[in-house]
């Protein structure tokens, strides 16, 4: 369920951002580009993170993101 919750939170944040467009169309596109870049970098690092978790250096619980936080507004 955590994977689905993360996808839901991302979708919900993007839906709100798309609706309100607090930074105008150009700003919205820049935020989307930044978010896409962040997601791609996280995916790229996922194997390393998995290895660190499996080694016991950190636990998966240390990486859990709060269910409700500031949303996508924290990126800018």
N, CA, C and O atoms as CSV, one atom per row, in Angstrom:
chain,resi,resn,atom,element,x,y,z
A,1,UNK,N,N,0.800,-1.218,0.000
A,1,UNK,CA,C,0.000,0.000,0.000
A,1,UNK,C,C,0.843,1.283,0.000
A,1,UNK,O,O,0.403,2.276,-0.580
A,2,UNK,N,N,2.041,1.313,0.626
A,2,UNK,CA,C,2.821,2.548,0.615
A,2,UNK,C,C,3.104,3.074,-0.786
A,2,UNK,O,O,3.095,4.287,-1.000
A,3,UNK,N,N,3.360,2.170,-1.759
A,3,UNK,CA,C,3.615,2.638,-3.125
A,3,UNK,C,C,2.395,3.356,-3.683
A,3,UNK,O,O,2.520,4.417,-4.294
A,4,UNK,N,N,1.221,2.782,-3.476
A,4,UNK,CA,C,-0.001,3.411,-3.976
A,4,UNK,C,C,-0.259,4.732,-3.277
A,4,UNK,O,O,-0.685,5.697,-3.911
A,5,UNK,N,N,-0.007,4.787,-1.982
A,5,UNK,CA,C,-0.204,6.029,-1.250
A,5,UNK,C,C,0.706,7.116,-1.811
A,5,UNK,O,O,0.281,8.259,-1.981
A,6,UNK,N,N,1.968,6.760,-2.102
A,6,UNK,CA,C,2.896,7.725,-2.668
A,6,UNK,C,C,2.438,8.230,-4.026
A,6,UNK,O,O,2.528,9.424,-4.313
A,7,UNK,N,N,1.946,7.320,-4.864
A,7,UNK,CA,C,1.424,7.703,-6.182
A,7,UNK,C,C,0.213,8.604,-6.015
A,7,UNK,O,O,0.090,9.611,-6.711
A,8,UNK,N,N,-0.680,8.254,-5.101
A,8,UNK,CA,C,-1.870,9.074,-4.844
A,8,UNK,C,C,-1.462,10.467,-4.389
A,8,UNK,O,O,-1.996,11.455,-4.892
A,9,UNK,N,N,-0.524,10.570,-3.443
A,9,UNK,CA,C,-0.094,11.874,-2.945
A,9,UNK,C,C,0.510,12.718,-4.057
A,9,UNK,O,O,0.251,13.919,-4.138
A,10,UNK,N,N,1.315,12.095,-4.915
A,10,UNK,CA,C,1.909,12.827,-6.033
A,10,UNK,C,C,0.835,13.306,-6.994
A,10,UNK,O,O,0.853,14.458,-7.429
A,11,UNK,N,N,-0.109,12.419,-7.328
A,11,UNK,CA,C,-1.201,12.799,-8.233
A,11,UNK,C,C,-2.019,13.935,-7.629
A,11,UNK,O,O,-2.333,14.903,-8.321
A,12,UNK,N,N,-2.365,13.831,-6.361
A,12,UNK,CA,C,-3.185,14.850,-5.694
A,12,UNK,C,C,-2.466,16.197,-5.683
A,12,UNK,O,O,-3.074,17.228,-5.971
A,13,UNK,N,N,-1.176,16.189,-5.353
A,13,UNK,CA,C,-0.402,17.430,-5.334
A,13,UNK,C,C,-0.348,18.065,-6.713
A,13,UNK,O,O,-0.514,19.278,-6.847
A,14,UNK,N,N,-0.116,17.251,-7.742
A,14,UNK,CA,C,-0.048,17.787,-9.096
A,14,UNK,C,C,-1.407,18.304,-9.553
A,14,UNK,O,O,-1.481,19.303,-10.270
A,15,UNK,N,N,-2.477,17.635,-9.147
A,15,UNK,CA,C,-3.820,18.096,-9.510
A,15,UNK,C,C,-4.098,19.465,-8.914
A,15,UNK,O,O,-4.635,20.344,-9.588
A,16,UNK,N,N,-3.732,19.646,-7.650
A,16,UNK,CA,C,-3.931,20.947,-7.005
A,16,UNK,C,C,-3.080,22.017,-7.675
A,16,UNK,O,O,-3.551,23.127,-7.921
A,17,UNK,N,N,-1.835,21.685,-7.967
A,17,UNK,CA,C,-0.948,22.648,-8.616
A,17,UNK,C,C,-1.475,23.028,-9.992
A,17,UNK,O,O,-1.431,24.196,-10.379
A,18,UNK,N,N,-1.973,22.041,-10.730
A,18,UNK,CA,C,-2.506,22.302,-12.073
A,18,UNK,C,C,-3.744,23.185,-12.002
A,18,UNK,O,O,-3.948,24.049,-12.855
A,19,UNK,N,N,-4.563,22.967,-10.989
A,19,UNK,CA,C,-5.794,23.744,-10.839
A,19,UNK,C,C,-5.489,25.198,-10.492
A,19,UNK,O,O,-6.079,26.111,-11.069
A,20,UNK,N,N,-4.578,25.414,-9.563
A,20,UNK,CA,C,-4.336,26.769,-9.058
A,20,UNK,C,C,-3.270,27.534,-9.836
A,20,UNK,O,O,-3.335,28.759,-9.929
A,21,UNK,N,N,-2.301,26.836,-10.388
A,21,UNK,CA,C,-1.206,27.444,-11.163
A,21,UNK,C,C,-0.721,28.748,-10.522
A,21,UNK,O,O,-0.778,29.822,-11.123
A,22,UNK,N,N,-0.246,28.615,-9.291
A,22,UNK,CA,C,0.197,29.785,-8.536
A,22,UNK,C,C,1.365,30.510,-9.190
A,22,UNK,O,O,1.628,31.672,-8.880
A,23,UNK,N,N,2.072,29.828,-10.098
A,23,UNK,CA,C,3.239,30.418,-10.734
A,23,UNK,C,C,2.999,30.684,-12.216
A,23,UNK,O,O,3.955,30.882,-12.965
A,24,UNK,N,N,1.748,30.691,-12.651
A,24,UNK,CA,C,1.430,30.891,-14.062
A,24,UNK,C,C,1.785,29.658,-14.879
A,24,UNK,O,O,2.306,28.681,-14.341
A,25,UNK,N,N,1.504,29.700,-16.175
A,25,UNK,CA,C,1.760,28.544,-17.042
A,25,UNK,C,C,3.253,28.217,-17.139
A,25,UNK,O,O,3.648,27.054,-17.050
A,26,UNK,N,N,4.074,29.250,-17.321
A,26,UNK,CA,C,5.516,29.022,-17.453
A,26,UNK,C,C,6.097,28.467,-16.150
A,26,UNK,O,O,6.891,27.527,-16.168
A,27,UNK,N,N,5.704,29.045,-15.043
A,27,UNK,CA,C,6.173,28.560,-13.745
A,27,UNK,C,C,5.699,27.149,-13.470
A,27,UNK,O,O,6.442,26.329,-12.931
A,28,UNK,N,N,4.447,26.863,-13.846
A,28,UNK,CA,C,3.906,25.516,-13.655
A,28,UNK,C,C,4.734,24.495,-14.430
A,28,UNK,O,O,5.049,23.427,-13.907
A,29,UNK,N,N,5.088,24.820,-15.677
A,29,UNK,CA,C,5.899,23.907,-16.488
A,29,UNK,C,C,7.285,23.708,-15.876
A,29,UNK,O,O,7.824,22.601,-15.900
A,30,UNK,N,N,7.859,24.778,-15.331
A,30,UNK,CA,C,9.168,24.648,-14.685
A,30,UNK,C,C,9.084,23.735,-13.469
A,30,UNK,O,O,9.958,22.896,-13.252
A,31,UNK,N,N,8.028,23.902,-12.676
A,31,UNK,CA,C,7.831,23.044,-11.506
A,31,UNK,C,C,7.647,21.594,-11.953
A,31,UNK,O,O,8.189,20.682,-11.329
A,32,UNK,N,N,6.889,21.376,-13.023
A,32,UNK,CA,C,6.702,20.015,-13.549
A,32,UNK,C,C,8.034,19.424,-13.997
A,32,UNK,O,O,8.321,18.258,-13.727
A,33,UNK,N,N,8.849,20.229,-14.683
A,33,UNK,CA,C,10.160,19.753,-15.133
A,33,UNK,C,C,11.042,19.372,-13.944
A,33,UNK,O,O,11.706,18.336,-13.959
A,34,UNK,N,N,11.039,20.215,-12.922
A,34,UNK,CA,C,11.828,19.937,-11.717
A,34,UNK,C,C,11.343,18.655,-11.051
A,34,UNK,O,O,12.144,17.824,-10.621
A,35,UNK,N,N,10.022,18.504,-10.969
A,35,UNK,CA,C,9.447,17.316,-10.340
A,35,UNK,C,C,9.797,16.063,-11.134
A,35,UNK,O,O,10.154,15.039,-10.552
A,36,UNK,N,N,9.696,16.136,-12.459
A,36,UNK,CA,C,10.070,14.990,-13.298
A,36,UNK,C,C,11.542,14.626,-13.098
A,36,UNK,O,O,11.894,13.451,-12.993
A,37,UNK,N,N,12.390,15.648,-13.048
A,37,UNK,CA,C,13.819,15.413,-12.833
A,37,UNK,C,C,14.047,14.732,-11.479
A,37,UNK,O,O,14.816,13.775,-11.388
A,38,UNK,N,N,13.386,15.222,-10.440
A,38,UNK,CA,C,13.516,14.632,-9.108
A,38,UNK,C,C,13.091,13.164,-9.112
A,38,UNK,O,O,13.783,12.312,-8.554
A,39,UNK,N,N,11.961,12.873,-9.738
A,39,UNK,CA,C,11.467,11.492,-9.809
A,39,UNK,C,C,12.462,10.607,-10.560
A,39,UNK,O,O,12.749,9.491,-10.126
A,40,UNK,N,N,12.986,11.096,-11.677
A,40,UNK,CA,C,13.960,10.312,-12.448
A,40,UNK,C,C,15.238,10.049,-11.652
A,40,UNK,O,O,15.796,8.953,-11.714
A,41,UNK,N,N,15.699,11.051,-10.908
A,41,UNK,CA,C,16.895,10.862,-10.087
A,41,UNK,C,C,16.640,9.871,-8.959
A,41,UNK,O,O,17.510,9.062,-8.637
A,42,UNK,N,N,15.465,9.925,-8.363
A,42,UNK,CA,C,15.124,8.960,-7.314
A,42,UNK,C,C,15.089,7.544,-7.878
A,42,UNK,O,O,15.573,6.605,-7.245
A,43,UNK,N,N,14.520,7.397,-9.060
A,43,UNK,CA,C,14.498,6.077,-9.707
A,43,UNK,C,C,15.916,5.591,-10.003
A,43,UNK,O,O,16.223,4.411,-9.831
A,44,UNK,N,N,16.766,6.498,-10.442
A,44,UNK,CA,C,18.141,6.141,-10.780
A,44,UNK,C,C,18.911,5.669,-9.545
A,44,UNK,O,O,19.756,4.778,-9.631
A,45,UNK,N,N,18.612,6.273,-8.404
A,45,UNK,CA,C,19.314,5.929,-7.167
A,45,UNK,C,C,18.667,4.772,-6.412
A,45,UNK,O,O,19.237,4.285,-5.436
A,46,UNK,N,N,17.497,4.326,-6.841
A,46,UNK,CA,C,16.759,3.278,-6.126
A,46,UNK,C,C,17.589,2.018,-5.870
A,46,UNK,O,O,17.529,1.488,-4.760
A,47,UNK,N,N,18.363,1.509,-6.840
A,47,UNK,CA,C,19.161,0.310,-6.553
A,47,UNK,C,C,20.172,0.517,-5.413
A,47,UNK,O,O,20.372,-0.373,-4.588
A,48,UNK,N,N,20.803,1.696,-5.375
A,48,UNK,CA,C,21.753,1.989,-4.295
A,48,UNK,C,C,21.036,2.047,-2.952
A,48,UNK,O,O,21.529,1.522,-1.954
A,49,UNK,N,N,19.877,2.683,-2.933
A,49,UNK,CA,C,19.108,2.800,-1.693
A,49,UNK,C,C,18.676,1.418,-1.213
A,49,UNK,O,O,18.759,1.112,-0.024
A,50,UNK,N,N,18.217,0.592,-2.142
A,50,UNK,CA,C,17.805,-0.772,-1.788
A,50,UNK,C,C,18.975,-1.538,-1.177
A,50,UNK,O,O,18.811,-2.249,-0.186
A,51,UNK,N,N,20.145,-1.390,-1.770
A,51,UNK,CA,C,21.343,-2.060,-1.259
A,51,UNK,C,C,21.675,-1.592,0.164
A,51,UNK,O,O,22.021,-2.405,1.021
A,52,UNK,N,N,21.571,-0.300,0.409
A,52,UNK,CA,C,21.863,0.246,1.736
A,52,UNK,C,C,20.856,-0.265,2.763
A,52,UNK,O,O,21.223,-0.580,3.895
A,53,UNK,N,N,19.596,-0.346,2.369
A,53,UNK,CA,C,18.563,-0.873,3.271
A,53,UNK,C,C,18.839,-2.345,3.574
A,53,UNK,O,O,18.787,-2.768,4.729
A,54,UNK,N,N,19.131,-3.114,2.538
A,54,UNK,CA,C,19.393,-4.547,2.722
A,54,UNK,C,C,20.636,-4.799,3.567
A,54,UNK,O,O,20.728,-5.821,4.247
A,55,UNK,N,N,21.594,-3.872,3.530
A,55,UNK,CA,C,22.807,-4.022,4.343
A,55,UNK,C,C,22.544,-3.711,5.815
A,55,UNK,O,O,23.361,-4.037,6.677
A,56,UNK,N,N,21.399,-3.079,6.102
A,56,UNK,CA,C,21.056,-2.743,7.483
A,56,UNK,C,C,21.579,-1.391,7.936
A,56,UNK,O,O,21.401,-1.012,9.094
A,57,UNK,N,N,22.224,-0.657,7.033
A,57,UNK,CA,C,22.752,0.657,7.397
A,57,UNK,C,C,21.629,1.621,7.771
A,57,UNK,O,O,21.757,2.395,8.720
A,58,UNK,N,N,20.538,1.569,7.028
A,58,UNK,CA,C,19.327,2.331,7.357
A,58,UNK,C,C,18.127,1.404,7.217
A,58,UNK,O,O,18.222,0.333,6.617
A,59,UNK,N,N,16.996,1.828,7.777
A,59,UNK,CA,C,15.771,1.033,7.633
A,59,UNK,C,C,14.814,1.759,6.695
A,59,UNK,O,O,14.918,2.968,6.491
A,60,UNK,N,N,13.895,1.011,6.139
A,60,UNK,CA,C,12.896,1.597,5.238
A,60,UNK,C,C,12.060,2.638,5.972
A,60,UNK,O,O,11.602,3.610,5.370
A,61,UNK,N,N,11.861,2.435,7.278
A,61,UNK,CA,C,11.068,3.386,8.066
A,61,UNK,C,C,11.705,4.770,8.104
A,61,UNK,O,O,11.003,5.774,8.230
A,62,UNK,N,N,13.021,4.829,7.995
A,62,UNK,CA,C,13.706,6.123,8.005
A,62,UNK,C,C,13.445,6.920,6.726
A,62,UNK,O,O,13.690,8.125,6.686
A,63,UNK,N,N,12.955,6.257,5.695
A,63,UNK,CA,C,12.697,6.918,4.416
A,63,UNK,C,C,11.228,7.250,4.194
A,63,UNK,O,O,10.885,7.887,3.198
A,64,UNK,N,N,10.368,6.834,5.093
A,64,UNK,CA,C,8.938,7.097,4.927
A,64,UNK,C,C,8.658,8.590,4.953
A,64,UNK,O,O,9.165,9.319,5.805
A,65,UNK,N,N,7.850,9.026,4.012
A,65,UNK,CA,C,7.461,10.428,3.901
A,65,UNK,C,C,6.118,10.603,4.599
A,65,UNK,O,O,5.249,9.740,4.470
A,66,UNK,N,N,5.927,11.692,5.332
A,66,UNK,CA,C,4.646,11.883,6.024
A,66,UNK,C,C,3.460,11.831,5.057
A,66,UNK,O,O,3.549,12.305,3.925
A,67,UNK,N,N,2.351,11.249,5.519
A,67,UNK,CA,C,1.149,11.174,4.682
A,67,UNK,C,C,0.688,12.555,4.236
A,67,UNK,O,O,0.321,12.752,3.078
A,68,UNK,N,N,0.710,13.493,5.149
A,68,UNK,CA,C,0.229,14.841,4.840
A,68,UNK,C,C,1.326,15.822,5.202
A,68,UNK,O,O,1.728,15.935,6.360
A,69,UNK,N,N,1.790,16.512,4.214
A,69,UNK,CA,C,2.824,17.506,4.427
A,69,UNK,C,C,2.457,18.725,3.595
A,69,UNK,O,O,1.282,18.936,3.296
A,70,UNK,N,N,3.417,19.509,3.226
A,70,UNK,CA,C,3.152,20.736,2.487
A,70,UNK,C,C,2.758,20.503,1.039
A,70,UNK,O,O,2.253,21.417,0.387
A,71,UNK,N,N,2.978,19.301,0.522
A,71,UNK,CA,C,2.644,19.020,-0.871
A,71,UNK,C,C,3.707,19.533,-1.816
A,71,UNK,O,O,4.858,19.721,-1.424
A,72,UNK,N,N,3.325,19.758,-3.056
A,72,UNK,CA,C,4.306,20.132,-4.081
A,72,UNK,C,C,4.859,21.535,-3.874
A,72,UNK,O,O,5.857,21.893,-4.499
A,73,UNK,N,N,4.243,22.333,-3.022
A,73,UNK,CA,C,4.711,23.701,-2.823
A,73,UNK,C,C,6.091,23.760,-2.199
A,73,UNK,O,O,6.731,24.811,-2.232
A,74,UNK,N,N,6.572,22.656,-1.629
A,74,UNK,CA,C,7.893,22.683,-1.009
A,74,UNK,C,C,9.002,22.675,-2.050
A,74,UNK,O,O,10.141,23.003,-1.720
A,75,UNK,N,N,8.712,22.314,-3.290
A,75,UNK,CA,C,9.745,22.226,-4.320
A,75,UNK,C,C,10.298,23.603,-4.695
A,75,UNK,O,O,11.519,23.752,-4.751
A,76,UNK,N,N,9.467,24.615,-4.954
A,76,UNK,CA,C,10.046,25.909,-5.332
A,76,UNK,C,C,10.796,26.527,-4.186
A,76,UNK,O,O,11.347,27.618,-4.327
